[in-house]
Amino acid sequence: MKLYRIKKSKIDKNGLYASCDIKKGTRIIEYKGKIITVKQSETSSKFDNGKAIYLFNINKRFDLDGDFKFNTARLINHSCDPNCEVTGTGLKVWVHAIKDIKKGDEFSYDYGFSFDEDYENYPCRCKSKNCCGYIVREGSRWRIKKKKKKI
């Protein structure tokens, strides 16, 4: 039985939703794609920031290009209060539940974007109470909150 179903998302376009109650620690879905070299991902126009990118860094040499229709996990949206995380084992990438998830809840994880000068180009629509307004990794969100307070 699949643990998920595709449904219109309140965060962004489509999302993946729990089709049953899921316990913390459960492996939900593999993030599938094509293994490419880091050099390919750095030089290809396919990975320009002006469009959706489904790319995971696997190690110093390889990335996983997940921009394929068969990669259903690409539909999982970012949240500042995620219920999943992504982990790698060898050249495979998996999405796991980091808390108990109720049937009908949308899966989400922290995309882990760095705090760069262009962070404002990536607004967050997760609407969680700790949302900083931008898709920035948890460890860097304090910079945005501090910046907002100065204004």
C-alpha positions as a Markdown table, in Angstrom:
| # | Residue | x | y | z |
|---|---|---|---|---|
| 1 | Met | 0.0 | 0.0 | 0.0 |
| 2 | Lys | 1.3 | 3.5 | -0.9 |
| 3 | Leu | 1.7 | 5.8 | 2.1 |
| 4 | Tyr | 0.8 | 8.8 | 0.0 |
| 5 | Arg | -1.5 | 10.3 | -2.5 |
| 6 | Ile | -1.2 | 13.4 | -4.8 |
| 7 | Lys | -3.5 | 16.3 | -4.1 |
| 8 | Lys | -3.7 | 20.0 | -4.6 |
| 9 | Ser | -1.4 | 21.7 | -2.0 |
| 10 | Lys | -2.1 | 24.6 | 0.2 |
| 11 | Ile | 1.6 | 25.4 | 0.0 |
| 12 | Asp | 2.4 | 25.3 | -3.7 |
| 13 | Lys | 0.6 | 23.6 | -6.6 |
| 14 | Asn | 0.5 | 19.9 | -5.9 |
| 15 | Gly | 1.7 | 18.0 | -2.9 |
| 16 | Leu | 1.9 | 14.6 | -1.3 |
| 17 | Tyr | -0.5 | 13.7 | 1.5 |
| 18 | Ala | -0.5 | 10.8 | 3.9 |
| 19 | Ser | -3.0 | 8.1 | 2.8 |
| 20 | Cys | -3.0 | 6.6 | 6.4 |
| 21 | Asp | -1.5 | 7.4 | 9.8 |
| 22 | Ile | 2.3 | 7.2 | 9.7 |
| 23 | Lys | 4.6 | 6.7 | 12.7 |
| 24 | Lys | 7.7 | 8.7 | 13.3 |
| 25 | Gly | 10.7 | 7.1 | 11.6 |
| 26 | Thr | 8.8 | 5.5 | 8.8 |
| 27 | Arg | 10.5 | 5.5 | 5.4 |
| 28 | Ile | 7.8 | 7.1 | 3.1 |
| 29 | Ile | 9.2 | 7.3 | -0.4 |
| 30 | Glu | 12.4 | 7.2 | -2.4 |
| 31 | Tyr | 13.5 | 10.4 | -4.1 |
| 32 | Lys | 14.3 | 9.1 | -7.5 |
| 33 | Gly | 16.2 | 10.5 | -10.4 |
| 34 | Lys | 19.4 | 10.4 | -12.4 |
| 35 | Ile | 22.8 | 10.4 | -10.8 |
| 36 | Ile | 24.9 | 13.3 | -12.3 |
| 37 | Thr | 28.3 | 14.7 | -11.4 |
| 38 | Val | 28.5 | 17.9 | -9.4 |
| 39 | Lys | 30.2 | 19.5 | -12.3 |
| 40 | Gln | 27.2 | 18.7 | -14.6 |
| 41 | Ser | 24.8 | 20.3 | -12.1 |
| 42 | Glu | 27.1 | 23.4 | -11.7 |
| 43 | Thr | 27.3 | 24.0 | -15.5 |
| 44 | Ser | 23.9 | 22.9 | -16.9 |
| 45 | Ser | 21.3 | 25.6 | -17.6 |
| 46 | Lys | 18.7 | 23.1 | -16.4 |
| 47 | Phe | 19.7 | 24.0 | -12.8 |
| 48 | Asp | 19.5 | 27.8 | -13.1 |
| 49 | Asn | 17.6 | 29.3 | -10.1 |
| 50 | Gly | 15.0 | 30.9 | -12.3 |
| 51 | Lys | 12.9 | 27.7 | -12.4 |
| 52 | Ala | 12.0 | 24.7 | -10.2 |
| 53 | Ile | 15.0 | 22.6 | -9.4 |
| 54 | Tyr | 14.8 | 19.1 | -8.0 |
| 55 | Leu | 18.4 | 18.5 | -7.1 |
| 56 | Phe | 20.0 | 16.7 | -4.1 |
| 57 | Asn | 23.7 | 16.8 | -3.3 |
| 58 | Ile | 24.7 | 13.2 | -2.6 |
| 59 | Asn | 28.4 | 13.6 | -1.9 |
| 60 | Lys | 31.4 | 15.6 | -3.1 |
| 61 | Arg | 31.2 | 14.0 | -6.6 |
| 62 | Phe | 27.6 | 13.3 | -7.3 |
| 63 | Asp | 24.1 | 14.9 | -7.3 |
| 64 | Leu | 20.7 | 13.5 | -7.9 |
| 65 | Asp | 18.6 | 15.1 | -10.6 |
| 66 | Gly | 15.0 | 14.4 | -9.6 |
| 67 | Asp | 13.3 | 16.4 | -12.3 |
| 68 | Phe | 11.4 | 13.5 | -13.8 |
| 69 | Lys | 7.7 | 12.6 | -13.8 |
| 70 | Phe | 8.4 | 9.2 | -12.3 |
| 71 | Asn | 9.9 | 11.0 | -9.2 |
| 72 | Thr | 6.7 | 11.4 | -7.2 |
| 73 | Ala | 8.7 | 12.6 | -4.2 |
| 74 | Arg | 9.5 | 15.8 | -6.1 |
| 75 | Leu | 6.0 | 17.0 | -5.2 |
| 76 | Ile | 6.8 | 17.3 | -1.5 |
| 77 | Asn | 6.9 | 21.0 | -0.6 |
| 78 | His | 9.1 | 22.9 | 1.8 |
| 79 | Ser | 7.9 | 23.9 | 5.3 |
| 80 | Cys | 9.5 | 25.8 | 8.1 |
| 81 | Asp | 7.8 | 23.2 | 10.4 |
| 82 | Pro | 8.4 | 20.0 | 8.5 |
| 83 | Asn | 7.1 | 16.5 | 9.3 |
| 84 | Cys | 9.7 | 14.7 | 7.1 |
| 85 | Glu | 13.4 | 14.8 | 6.4 |
| 86 | Val | 15.5 | 13.6 | 3.6 |
| 87 | Thr | 18.4 | 11.2 | 4.2 |
| 88 | Gly | 20.8 | 9.5 | 1.8 |
| 89 | Thr | 22.2 | 5.9 | 1.9 |
| 90 | Gly | 24.8 | 5.3 | -0.8 |
| 91 | Leu | 23.4 | 6.8 | -4.0 |
| 92 | Lys | 19.8 | 6.6 | -2.8 |
| 93 | Val | 17.8 | 9.4 | -1.2 |
| 94 | Trp | 14.8 | 8.6 | 1.1 |
| 95 | Val | 12.1 | 10.7 | 2.7 |
| 96 | His | 11.4 | 9.7 | 6.4 |
| 97 | Ala | 8.8 | 10.9 | 8.8 |
| 98 | Ile | 10.3 | 12.9 | 11.7 |
| 99 | Lys | 7.1 | 12.9 | 13.7 |
| 100 | Asp | 3.8 | 11.1 | 13.7 |
| 101 | Ile | 1.8 | 12.1 | 10.6 |
| 102 | Lys | -2.0 | 11.8 | 10.5 |
| 103 | Lys | -3.9 | 10.6 | 7.5 |
| 104 | Gly | -4.6 | 13.6 | 5.2 |
| 105 | Asp | -1.6 | 15.7 | 6.4 |
| 106 | Glu | 0.6 | 17.1 | 3.7 |
| 107 | Phe | 4.2 | 15.8 | 3.7 |
| 108 | Ser | 6.9 | 18.5 | 3.9 |
| 109 | Tyr | 10.6 | 18.9 | 4.6 |
| 110 | Asp | 13.1 | 21.7 | 5.0 |
| 111 | Tyr | 14.6 | 22.3 | 1.6 |
| 112 | Gly | 17.8 | 23.5 | 3.2 |
| 113 | Phe | 18.4 | 26.5 | 1.0 |
| 114 | Ser | 21.3 | 28.6 | 2.3 |
| 115 | Phe | 21.0 | 32.2 | 3.3 |
| 116 | Asp | 22.4 | 34.0 | 0.2 |
| 117 | Glu | 21.9 | 37.5 | -1.1 |
| 118 | Asp | 19.1 | 36.2 | -3.3 |
| 119 | Tyr | 17.1 | 34.5 | -0.5 |
| 120 | Glu | 14.2 | 36.9 | -1.1 |
| 121 | Asn | 13.6 | 35.3 | -4.5 |
| 122 | Tyr | 12.3 | 32.2 | -2.7 |
| 123 | Pro | 9.2 | 33.1 | -0.7 |
| 124 | Cys | 7.8 | 30.5 | 1.7 |
| 125 | Arg | 4.1 | 29.8 | 1.7 |
| 126 | Cys | 4.0 | 27.2 | 4.4 |
| 127 | Lys | 2.1 | 29.4 | 6.9 |
| 128 | Ser | 3.6 | 27.6 | 9.9 |
| 129 | Lys | 3.8 | 29.7 | 13.1 |
| 130 | Asn | 7.6 | 29.8 | 12.9 |
| 131 | Cys | 7.8 | 30.6 | 9.2 |
| 132 | Cys | 10.3 | 33.3 | 8.4 |
| 133 | Gly | 8.7 | 34.1 | 5.0 |
| 134 | Tyr | 11.5 | 32.6 | 2.9 |
| 135 | Ile | 12.7 | 29.1 | 2.0 |
| 136 | Val | 15.9 | 29.2 | 4.1 |
| 137 | Arg | 17.4 | 26.3 | 6.1 |
| 138 | Glu | 16.4 | 26.2 | 9.8 |
| 139 | Gly | 19.9 | 27.1 | 11.0 |
| 140 | Ser | 19.9 | 30.3 | 9.0 |
| 141 | Arg | 16.4 | 31.6 | 9.6 |
| 142 | Trp | 17.5 | 33.7 | 12.6 |
| 143 | Arg | 19.3 | 36.0 | 10.2 |
| 144 | Ile | 16.0 | 36.8 | 8.5 |
| 145 | Lys | 14.1 | 37.3 | 11.7 |
| 146 | Lys | 16.9 | 39.6 | 13.0 |
| 147 | Lys | 16.9 | 41.6 | 9.7 |
| 148 | Lys | 13.1 | 42.0 | 9.9 |
| 149 | Lys | 13.3 | 43.4 | 13.4 |
| 150 | Lys | 15.8 | 46.1 | 12.2 |
| 151 | Ile | 13.4 | 47.4 | 9.6 |
